[in-house]
Amino acid sequence: MTTKPRIKPLTTAEEAKVQRQIASDPDAPEATDEELAQAKPFAEAFPDLMESIKRARGRPSVEKPRQQVSLRLDPDVIKAFKSTGKGWQGRVNEALRKAAGL
């Protein structure tokens, strides 16, 4: 198992430098208390856009979704299908459908 490298926390001096750089950016001024009080959640401010984002997420729904099962197969069978490349599980499904006369 591989582990992600840990990112060391910034020192106080490094954090202060970052904060100074943020504060000096004229294109991204810090919001005032009044601006924050008027802020709305994204979904409330842009309901149509939020709905389009929700619809675009994830895989599209299918009429008959496949079911996950646990199946024991001989190692040489698995190796043969895997050697055919990406999509090998779909090819196993097709072979089973053919064998079942579907």
N, C-alpha and C positions, 0 to 999 in steps of 0.2 A: 504494500500500500504506500502510495506517495503522499507526502504531506505538503501543504502549501507553506512557502517560506513566510515567516512572521515578519511583519513590518514594525520596525522599532518606533516607539512613540517619539514625537518631536520634543526637542529640549525646550525649555522656557524661552530661550533666545530665538530659536527657530520659529516657534509659535508666534512670538511677538512680531517677527519679521513678516510672516504670512499675514497677520492681522493688519499691519501697516500697509502692505501691498493691496489688500482688499479695500481698505479705507481710502487709498489714493486713486482708485479706479473711477474716473469721471463717468464712465458708461454704466456703472452698477452701484449707484449710491445706496446707502443703507436706508431701509424703509423707516419712515417716522411712525410714532405711536398712532397718529391720526390715520395714516395709510394702512397700518396693520388693523386698526379698528374697522375700516371699511372693506377689508379683504373678504372675499367669498371663497368657499371651496371650489376647486376646478369644475367638479360635476355640476355645481349650481350656476357658475358663471358661463359655462359652455356646455349645456346639456346635450345638444345635437352632436357635438364633437365627441363628448364622452360616450355617447351611445354607439357611435361609429367605431370607437376604439374597442369597446366591449365586444362588438360583433366580430372584429378582426382578430381577436386574441384566440390562440390555441388552434387545435385542429377543427375542421368543420365537422358538424355532427353528421352521422350516417344513419340510414334507415335501419340497417341491421348491423350493429357494432359487433366486432369479433369478441369472443370470450377468451380470457386467459385460462389456460389449463397447464397442468404439470404432466409431462409425458416423458417416459424413459425410452430412449432410442439407442441402438447400437452405436458405438463411437465411430465406426467406419461410415455409417449412414450420415451422421452429423457432419463428419469431415467432408464427405462427398458433396453435400449440399452447400456447406460453407465455402468450399473451394470454387463455387460458381460465382462468388462475389456478393455484393450488397443485394438485399432482397431475397436472400436464401430462405427465410421463413415463409415468405409468400409462395415460393416454389414448393416448399414442403406442403403447404396448404393445398395448392393446385394438384399435387401428386395424390394426396389423400382424397380430394374431391373426385379425381379420375378413378381411383381405386374403389371408391364407394358408389360409382356410377352416377355422380351428380353433374 
